């Protein structure tokens, strides 16, 4: 076990556990919170240090603001779900179709 592994597996109480830490949850933002943050950001003078302070306090990057601003201009500003944008489908993941066919026949899928 390396020191980085040990540090990753140390809990808040300082004890080392055998459990691997769980994957962190993605943050989600409601439409109202996005609008509130955008309004607060736009109300501050451009180039002011208060804008950076706002981003740090909300734990955001400027790219979030740019993305949300584009969404607001297009009328597509919606709440985030915390899920990745793309999920595997039968079209972009051919093994998924092989597995479902094999399971339908009652056999295990042989994946190379």
Protein Blocks (a to p, Z undefined) as FASTA:
>chain_A
ZZklmmmmpcfkopacfbdcdddddddddfklmmmmmmmmmmpcghiaklmmmmmmnopa
fklmmmmmmmmmnopaccdehiafbdcdfklomklmmmmmmmmnopacddZZ
